[in-house]
Amino acid sequence: MKLRTQILSILIVSGLLPLAAAFIYAIWHSSNITNELTLNAAEQKLQSASQNLSAYFNARIAEVEMISNHPHVKSMDFLTMRPYLIQTLNLKNKHYEKFIIGREDGTFHNTAGGNPEVNMLRTFNDSQKNATPKKIVKRDYWQYTVGNNKNNENRLYISNPMISYTTEIKQIVVTSSILNKNNQVVGLIGGSLPWKNIQNKIYDLRNELESYFSGLARLALISKDGTYWVHWDAKKIIHLSKDKKGQFILGPNGEKQTVKTTLDNIGNQTLRDSRKDILNGDITLLSAVENNEKVHHIFKHIPVSGYILQLTIPDSVLSAPMWNLIQNLILVFIGTAIIATILTFFISKQMTTPLLKFTNSVNDLQENTLKTFEIKSTTNEFNELFSVFNNMINSIKRRDILLSKSEERFSLAMKGANDGLWDWNMITNEVYYSPRWKEMLGYSESELKGDLSTWENLVYPEDLPRAYKALEEYIEGKSSAYEVELRMFHKDGHLVNILSRGFLIHDEDNKPSRIVGTHIDITSRKQIEYELRELNTNLEKRVKERTIELEHLNNELVTAKNLAEHASHTKSIFLANMSHEIRTPMNGIIGLTDLVLRTSLSNEQKDYLDKLKVSSNNLLHILNDILDFSKIEAGKLEIETKSFIFNTVVENIVSIFNVRAIEKNIDLNVEIDTSVKKHLIGDPVRLTQVLSNLVNNAIKFTNEGEVNISIHRLQNSDYVEFVIADTGIGISEGAQGKLFDSFTQADSSTSRRYGGTGLGLAISKHLVEMMKGSIKLESKEGKGTRFIFTIYLPVDKKHEITHINSFESDNKSTNYKSESLAEKNTLLVEDVAVNQLIAKKILEQSGLHVDVANNGQEAVDMTKLKQYDLIVMDIQMPVMDGYEATREIRKNSNYKNTPIIAMTANVMEQDKRLATEAGMNGHIAKPIDTERVISDLESYYRQ
């Protein structure tokens, strides 16, 4: 029987009834499938919305975490951080309504306002002075990031939706812990997300679903604690509670109370019974009969936030389209059956044979066998169809060839580079991971899901924030490329070191849409680095072992060092005591000499006394050199940095030594280059000391000729060069190398002939080096010597001369009578009779009225009986010393600002420091110089 007849017979005899049965079954089965597909479609829409919201929250979390690490925020000083937070609000394109700074005690600041009277904290009435601060200790985000954060972790959190204390507006707060430099939790930074941003996203989804389901679908948003924040029934949405008069109901702390509908108290029993499973994410679809109608509830968790989207669809919504389809299909079936029966007979012959052949070719195509269809010369619609089919087959063959070559080239390139490829769709959050990408981590091609969570779960947790930060900076254009080193978990559990790189792809609107990149396994490189570190560690270990072997040799050195330090300490104590003991009688010698020189004397007597004064001053100079050298050895000599008038220092040097030069009939010349400015910054006292040593030596060792001082600034620098040249005896070449050593002179005859300790040049060298300079000499025996030194003396561009508030003064005076001190009542506190005599005479000659106290206790008693304008105080005295006496006098309100000046033989740095701490205004060293005493007292009195 021909196929045409068979088709007709089968259709008539047995085809229609089975077809009808199959049609009925198909309708029933299609109905179930349609319901299932509809639910799946709804689930997919919820899933897409969930992922979009999750991406939104992830971006906010990353931003808030970055803000929490800013130094202004870490300071926890709201006035410091507020400008930065306001600027951040403006930059974030209205992502945030405000920022909240939570403190450890639960109080908080708010960029939207605050109470100025309580350090800008928020209070229940910010306009009320000293109002009680509000607290956020009951807020879930404060409890998680601060209150319960006992391990001082950097916690990130998305709060339950809430109603603001301050604005009464719904909001969501994204928070991050704030850690100080010691990694201690000191508070939190919270970004308030405007509720309208979240609500608009939810409403857009709701409109889309309602349109899709004929307006009968219902959408709700449930917070992580089960509260409804979006619901089709407005009464079930969380809102502020009001009384019958329409006033807000307040809680015990003054906060407005809310009315909540939760999964615990909602009227639907099915939802109440399933509350725990819904919140835990164990239930995504829940069907139940409500009000005699089957209803389907679909739940989708929003990752990161813990919120849940709920879509409720009545069963009738799912079935309605299907019933319309069934009615239409029945009519179509009847008509089709009639027409098919009539037409089958006429068309079966023409279509059967070519269709069978065509079916075979299609089957071959399904089995990936690309065969063309043989076409006869007769032209008809089937031949045209077959021609198109053949063209399609040939096109597929050509594309397969090109694709195969392209894939081969790409495969070879990726294999050669040994890189893994990844492609992240930022819109859908889908990610393609190449086989090599997965192979690096020990997975087969089919084992890992193609989404972003796969990557997040495989990255070592400590590296994830750094990766996201690099990604964010690249997307925002803050960096030119995305490149970061990560550690990722291998399938067997060990870590693989990965270098991740990527580049951004924009869509037609120039918005970021995809990032494509590669992974490179750099574990071997890291292993090499580790081995190098191990090699270094082993080397250190060997050194340590060798060190242990040498420790017993070092013990003798330690013992010697301790002995040396003890000897140095003993020497310092000895020098301090000897300085005091020598200076005390020297004060009498020099003071009495000055007093006698002011009386009527014969020429011979005056000559003897002048020579006595010179000898005393030489002895004092030697003593000062020894003390300075001791300070240098102990490392306690300090250099001051202050503004001073340079010309004054040089003029003082000239005035001091010009008399000696005239006595020796030699010229003392000074030349200061115009490049040296008037106002400089440095230590004028130590500069004077260096110049004094060098000029003194030049005059000492020059018997005829001249001594020249020339000064100029080195070109394009802040260094000044000094040259002190003389025409004296010169220095032999052999002696020049050791001239700057301690206690050294050119030869023994020099010491015998000219005197001195040999410390002056050694001290000068140390002082020059401490002032960031250097010193050298040029000399020929019998032809004179040139000392050249440079020191760092920058120009004081502000021309501000710092007032000399130290224990030494640059002021000089040759007039013993002081106008500023005249007639002032002065108390001299001194226990040694000779020193009383000298000091009293000097003070009275300057115009002062002087009373004398023999010790500190007498001084205290005398200040209670009389008001003094100036007090000159010795330090070491019986009954009560000068420090204790000064402290007692300062307790008297009448002596809070009275100048108290130490006049003592205690001249060490610690002595000066103790004087300042006791309340003294200045320090004058014994033996005293008449002119210097008056000058210093004037200076301290004016202060």
Order of alpha helices (4+ residues) and beta strands (2+ residues): alpha-alpha-alpha-alpha-beta-beta-beta-beta-beta-beta-alpha-beta-beta-beta-beta-alpha-alpha-beta-beta-beta-alpha-alpha-beta-beta-alpha-alpha-alpha-beta-beta-beta-alpha-alpha-beta-alpha-beta-beta-alpha-beta-beta-alpha-alpha-alpha-beta-beta-beta-alpha-beta-alpha-beta-alpha-beta-alpha-beta-alpha
